[in-house]
Amino acid sequence: MLTLANKLKRDHGVKGPHSPNPASDSTRRVSVRDKLLVKEVAELEANLPCTCKVNFPDPNKLHYFHLAVSPDEGYYQGGKFQFEIEVPDAYNMVPPKVKCLTRIWHPNITETGEICLR
């Protein structure tokens, strides 16, 4: 995750806001989703409670990560629950896709792990 943030800063600092070569600019373009995720991941890590851990299998892909939740109170106290989160390209207009990888009975989680909030 820090790799992408450093890359954004490095590219912006070296090339400036406008690149003189349009061909190289199109290959270096960073999506709006990735720009938003750089800020939101930093905020997420700063505010995440101690019962939750986030893991990025590939630090260069902020749009795909795992979240581990270990509740310390309530019905699910002592459990460890894994979630897979994928942020689509149209993020900010389309919500992230969340899937529960741990088999669990919950009214908002299907047998295959899809999250349903409707």
Residue pairs with C-beta under 8 A, 6 or more apart in sequence:
1 38
1 41
1 42
1 45
1 56
1 59
1 62
2 59
3 59
3 60
4 34
4 37
4 38
4 59
4 60
4 62
5 38
5 42
8 30
8 34
8 35
8 38
11 28
11 30
15 25
15 28
19 25
19 28
31 89
32 91
32 92
33 63
33 87
33 88
33 89
33 90
33 91
33 92
34 62
34 63
36 91
36 92
37 62
37 63
37 87
37 91
38 62
41 54
41 62
44 54
45 54
48 54
51 69
51 70
51 71
51 72
52 67
52 68
52 69
52 70
53 67
53 68
54 65
54 66
54 67
54 68
55 65
55 66
55 67
55 68
56 62
56 64
56 65
56 66
57 64
57 65
57 66
58 64
62 87
63 86
63 87
63 88
63 91
64 84
64 85
64 86
64 87
65 85
66 82
66 83
66 84
66 85
66 101
67 82
67 83
67 85
68 80
68 81
68 82
68 83
69 80
69 81
69 83
70 78
70 79
70 80
70 81
71 77
71 78
71 79
71 81
76 104
79 102
79 104
80 102
81 100
81 102
81 104
82 100
82 101
82 102
83 98
83 99
83 100
83 101
84 98
84 99
84 101
85 96
85 97
85 98
85 99
86 96
86 97
87 96
87 97
88 94
88 96
88 97
98 115
99 113
99 114
99 115
100 106
100 109
100 113
100 114
100 115
101 113
102 113
103 113
108 115
108 116
108 117
109 115
109 116
110 116
